[in-house]
Amino acid sequence: MKKKPIKISETSFQYTFEEIYGQHEAKRALEIAAAGGHNVLLTGPPGTGKSLLAKSIVSILPDLESEELLAVNSIYSISGLLDRNLISQRPFRTPHHTISSTAMIGGGKSLNPGEISLAHRGILFMDEFFEFPTNILESLRQPLEDGTITISRISGNSTYPCECMLIAASNPCPCGYRFSQMKTCSCTQNQYIAYKKKMSGPIIDRIDIRVFVQPVETKLLTTTSLQQNATSSDIRKKVGIARRIQVERYKDECILTNSQLTTRLISKFCNLTIEAEKLLKRSNQKYQLSTRSFFRIIKVAQTIADLSQKSEISVENIAEALQYRKLEL
């Protein structure tokens, strides 16, 4: 008998999509991310709602399955963070950029789990992403790829799961207004170059979806505009259907979402139409995609197809997935 997910009251969400003015592109990107478990980078000027968007993604994530519930509560129990009540919602962890490497990755005398493991099956939200020390950003590379982290010390070693979604938010430059439509960037070229050096290619390559968040036009700041928003409840239902499609598809492969697909599994499960395959090959030549980027585009496209409940990846799915890789950084 299949175990049922734990039902969460929808009124328990502090932030929801229907309360956010505009930002339809960012909301669509987060819908795709939630459906496939993909990592996201939200870039844009200060005050455009990046943090609010990130906090609202919890309201569209599907309920924890029984096995996920057990894994999450086990990690919090080991960490001494579990009170009398079990954790029933997906974790949402928000470490500050002054965090130590031990607190982020895990360790200490007791080899406790770090923030990346406390976010297992949930969200690791890193605001001011490029203000984090380089060593911490680099330490995320392998765990984000493997879904596990091994902590080794003289006293021994421990391995913890860390299959979480990374939601990163950042300004595009030190002053925050490069590429902005509302204010001119005041950074010198040297300042911008120094800032870009913080953007490690390998870590950015592991982020499937990148969105530039522009300010919302004043004319859209109306009650009528809010009333036209899709609700988190409706989006959550779509995400839930897409997730169930993936669970069924990968039931014999020990993975739950498209973000976990390996190259072998992409070849086995992802069916591109001829037109979609041609577009992907042309884009590969034009943008000189890395091998990792090439396959991550297919993963995102598969999630977009799942949201539409389509069995094949269409040219439209590939085109949409591509637009989330072309953000200039």
MIMI-915660 format. One line per 3 residues: number of its first residue (from 0); for each residue x, y, z of C-alpha. Coordinates in Angstrom, 3 decimals, padded with zeros to 6 digits. Each point is the difference from the previous one (the first is absolute). Layout:
# MIMI-915660
NUM = X:Y:Z  ...
# end
This chain:
# MIMI-915660
0 = 000.000:000.000:000.000  001.430:003.374:-001.038  000.697:002.359:002.894
3 = -001.796:003.316:-000.147  001.733:003.364:000.345  -000.556:001.999:003.162
6 = -002.682:002.617:-000.653  000.831:003.581:000.936  -002.553:002.737:000.636
9 = 000.338:002.560:-002.780  -000.752:002.809:002.452  003.319:-000.769:001.735
12 = 002.060:001.695:-002.718  001.182:003.469:000.946  000.852:001.009:-003.582
15 = -001.943:-000.932:-003.151  000.250:000.778:-003.709  -003.370:001.730:-000.196
18 = 001.302:002.743:002.304  002.906:000.906:-002.309  -000.550:002.754:-002.565
21 = 001.113:-000.868:-003.533  003.217:-002.024:-000.387  -001.712:-002.579:-002.211
24 = 003.261:-001.194:-001.567  001.589:-000.590:003.411  -003.117:-001.767:001.274
27 = -000.034:-002.262:-003.054  003.681:-000.802:000.555  -000.658:-000.909:003.637
30 = -002.971:-002.148:-001.033  002.309:-001.979:-002.295  002.647:-000.188:002.710
33 = -002.497:-001.312:002.553  -001.336:-002.585:-002.450  003.432:-001.426:-000.850
36 = 002.081:000.804:003.087  002.273:002.388:-001.932  002.420:002.586:001.407
39 = -000.805:003.665:-000.701  001.900:003.298:-000.081  -002.074:003.182:000.325
42 = 002.023:003.042:-001.033  -001.202:003.595:000.005  000.111:003.448:001.622
45 = -000.826:000.485:003.690  -003.681:000.144:000.883  -001.344:-002.025:-002.933
48 = -001.364:-002.814:002.160  002.683:-002.678:-000.379  -000.177:-001.051:003.660
51 = -003.804:000.017:000.011  -000.069:-002.200:-003.092  002.434:-002.434:001.608
54 = -001.989:-000.169:003.235  -003.224:-000.571:-001.941  001.255:-003.101:-001.812
57 = -000.756:-002.070:003.111  -003.701:000.607:-000.654  000.126:-001.832:-003.347
60 = 002.127:-002.980:001.001  -001.785:-003.358:000.299  -000.566:-001.640:003.368
63 = 002.741:-002.136:001.505  -000.314:-003.686:-000.773  000.239:-002.326:003.005
66 = 003.601:-001.006:-000.794  000.996:003.645:-000.404  -001.663:000.885:003.308
69 = 002.019:-002.687:001.767  003.282:001.145:-001.575  -000.579:003.682:000.858
72 = -000.933:-000.719:003.617  002.961:-002.369:000.400  002.430:002.764:-000.997
75 = -001.595:002.506:002.387  000.007:-002.577:002.782  003.732:-000.648:-000.456
78 = 000.567:003.775:000.084  -001.961:000.383:003.247  -002.465:002.326:-001.741
81 = -003.091:-002.175:000.267  -002.523:000.910:002.680  -003.059:-002.025:000.998
84 = -001.722:000.606:-003.339  001.208:-001.578:-003.230  001.001:002.288:-002.856
87 = -002.795:-000.316:-002.555  000.918:002.703:-002.531  002.925:000.018:-002.391
90 = 002.981:001.731:001.631  000.876:003.553:-000.994  003.492:000.941:001.184
93 = 001.411:003.521:-000.348  003.660:000.164:001.069  001.602:003.456:000.187
96 = 003.029:000.746:-002.141  002.165:000.228:003.159  -000.612:-003.706:000.728
99 = 003.002:-002.217:000.671  000.930:-002.911:-002.227  -000.741:-002.443:002.832
102 = -003.488:001.410:000.510  -000.735:-000.165:-003.729  001.444:-003.405:-000.863
105 = -000.018:-001.673:003.401  002.622:-001.194:002.440  001.163:000.957:003.454
108 = 000.850:-002.433:002.786  -003.261:-001.900:-000.442  000.099:000.059:-003.844
111 = -003.390:001.696:-000.053  -001.874:000.640:-003.289  000.407:003.474:-001.496
114 = -002.518:002.320:-001.619  000.200:-001.833:-003.322  -001.181:-003.214:001.693
117 = -002.578:001.789:002.166  -001.493:001.145:-003.326  -000.349:-003.622:-001.216
120 = -003.214:-000.442:-002.030  -000.621:003.719:000.346  001.553:003.356:-000.857
123 = 003.440:001.454:000.692  -000.492:003.741:-000.566  003.212:001.983:-000.285
126 = -000.699:003.718:-000.190  002.845:002.301:-001.109  001.460:-003.138:-001.574
129 = 003.294:001.488:-001.160  000.669:001.538:003.411  000.632:-003.520:001.334
132 = 003.716:-000.851:000.270  001.415:-001.765:-003.033  000.968:-003.071:002.010
135 = -003.628:-000.492:001.102  -001.364:000.403:-003.534  002.583:-002.456:-001.333
138 = -000.804:-002.489:002.771  -003.584:-000.205:-001.317  001.024:-001.287:-003.422
141 = 000.255:-003.717:000.667  -002.865:-000.284:002.517  -002.352:001.725:-002.451
144 = 001.067:-002.487:-002.650  -000.046:-003.170:002.110  -002.801:000.680:002.482
147 = 002.182:-001.166:002.908  002.761:001.533:002.106  002.725:-001.924:001.838
150 = 001.596:001.725:002.995  003.429:-001.363:000.878  001.854:000.881:003.192
153 = 002.667:-001.665:002.154  -002.801:-001.356:002.201  -001.658:-001.746:-002.945
156 = -002.312:000.768:-002.901  -003.724:000.283:-000.638  -002.028:000.148:-003.218
159 = -003.254:001.942:-000.114  -002.538:000.511:-002.793  -000.324:003.513:-001.445
162 = -002.443:-000.289:-002.898  -001.310:003.544:000.173  -000.905:002.757:-002.415
165 = 002.425:002.913:000.047  -001.745:003.341:-000.432  002.649:002.714:-000.307
168 = -000.664:003.732:-000.204  002.517:002.659:-000.912  000.525:003.511:-001.293
171 = 001.521:000.120:-003.502  002.836:002.294:001.159  001.272:001.719:003.185
174 = -002.444:002.936:-000.223  -002.798:-002.309:-001.132  -001.233:001.871:-003.060
177 = 001.874:-001.445:-002.977  -002.517:-000.958:-002.744  -002.715:001.785:002.034
180 = -002.787:001.879:-001.762  -000.530:002.450:002.879  003.460:001.251:000.983
183 = 003.448:000.334:-001.589  002.804:-002.198:001.310  002.667:002.007:001.871
186 = 002.638:-002.756:000.106  003.332:000.435:-001.729  001.060:-002.662:-002.468
189 = 002.664:-001.219:002.433  -002.579:-000.341:002.778  -002.279:-001.985:-002.278
192 = 002.835:-002.261:-001.183  001.019:-000.673:003.617  -003.633:-000.831:000.846
195 = -000.298:-002.376:-002.953  003.066:-001.889:001.173  -002.060:-001.115:003.008
198 = -002.358:-001.762:-002.426  001.713:-003.366:-000.242  -000.699:-001.640:-003.361
201 = -000.348:-003.511:001.465  -002.525:001.066:002.663  -002.040:002.092:-002.459
204 = 000.026:-002.958:-002.394  -001.836:-002.038:002.655  -002.893:002.485:000.074
207 = -002.610:-001.127:-002.528  -002.187:003.099:-000.083  001.161:003.625:-000.010
210 = -002.414:002.917:-000.007  000.539:003.770:-000.032  -002.627:001.624:002.232
213 = -000.896:003.527:-001.140  -002.057:002.490:002.039  -003.764:-000.241:-000.419
216 = -001.568:002.844:-001.966  -001.984:002.421:002.176  -003.145:-000.535:-002.088
219 = -000.021:-003.662:001.053  -000.070:000.804:003.735  -003.781:-000.292:000.235
222 = -002.507:-002.272:001.693  -001.253:-001.042:-003.439  003.499:-001.162:-000.909
225 = 000.146:-002.200:003.105  -003.405:-001.491:-000.731  001.281:-001.179:-003.391
228 = 002.862:-001.953:001.579  -000.012:-003.776:-000.036  -000.267:-001.226:003.581
231 = 002.650:-002.056:001.746  -002.676:-002.655:000.525  -000.618:-000.348:-003.746
234 = 003.708:-000.024:-000.833  000.615:-002.535:002.762  -002.491:-002.375:-001.593
237 = 001.824:000.236:-003.353  003.345:-000.547:001.714  -001.432:-003.003:001.864
240 = -001.184:-001.617:-003.233  003.408:000.543:-001.636  001.749:-001.495:003.035
243 = -002.263:-003.069:-000.048  000.820:-000.518:-003.685  003.697:000.004:000.905
246 = -000.413:-002.311:002.993  -001.804:-002.512:-002.224  002.528:000.338:-002.825
249 = 003.003:-000.523:002.263  -001.509:-002.526:002.410  002.715:-002.557:-000.817
252 = 002.904:002.463:-000.020  000.175:001.261:003.617  -000.540:003.648:-000.977
255 = -003.036:002.252:000.420  000.481:003.023:-002.269  001.402:001.030:-003.374
258 = 002.798:001.962:001.688  001.488:-003.328:001.145  000.266:-001.467:-003.493
261 = 003.407:-001.313:-001.024  001.254:-000.026:-003.590  -000.965:-003.665:-000.268
264 = -003.513:000.651:001.269  -000.454:002.998:-002.304  000.775:-002.277:-002.941
267 = -002.439:-002.582:001.337  -002.976:002.189:000.923  000.154:003.367:-001.799
270 = -001.636:-000.177:-003.441  000.654:003.072:-002.142  -001.886:000.654:-003.202
273 = 002.167:000.372:-003.117  -000.598:003.776:-000.014  000.921:000.286:003.680
276 = 003.211:-001.931:-000.540  000.969:002.234:-002.926  -000.588:003.167:002.039
279 = 002.094:-001.340:002.865  002.892:-000.879:-002.322  -000.114:003.448:-001.681
282 = -000.028:001.674:003.413  002.909:-002.122:001.135  002.063:001.223:-002.931
285 = -001.081:003.647:000.373  000.467:000.371:003.771  002.802:-002.562:000.395
288 = -001.775:-001.700:002.873  001.950:-002.100:002.455  -000.923:-003.679:000.123
291 = -001.627:000.583:003.398  -002.077:002.909:-001.356  -001.062:-002.045:-003.026
294 = -001.502:-002.741:002.152  -001.452:002.393:002.564  -001.977:001.688:-002.770
297 = -001.522:-003.385:-000.844  -000.892:-000.556:003.671  -001.800:003.346:000.217
300 = -001.734:-000.629:-003.331  -001.201:-003.376:001.316  -001.518:001.745:003.013
303 = -001.753:002.516:-002.247  -001.416:-002.908:-002.014  -001.146:-001.685:003.231
306 = -001.830:003.158:001.067  -001.882:-000.203:-003.316  -000.462:-003.754:000.518
309 = 001.689:-000.728:-003.348  001.915:-003.203:-000.694  002.540:001.671:-002.345
312 = 002.253:003.031:000.356  -001.083:002.488:-002.654  001.907:002.802:-001.693
315 = -001.973:002.462:002.167  001.178:-001.801:003.142  003.648:000.216:-001.089
318 = -000.417:003.672:-000.963  -001.394:000.869:003.433  002.718:-001.976:001.782
321 = 002.671:001.796:-002.055  -001.188:003.438:001.043  000.783:-000.873:003.611
324 = 003.674:-000.656:-000.862  000.717:003.168:-002.016  -000.045:002.541:002.821
327 = 003.093:002.203:-000.263  001.991:-000.013:003.228
# end
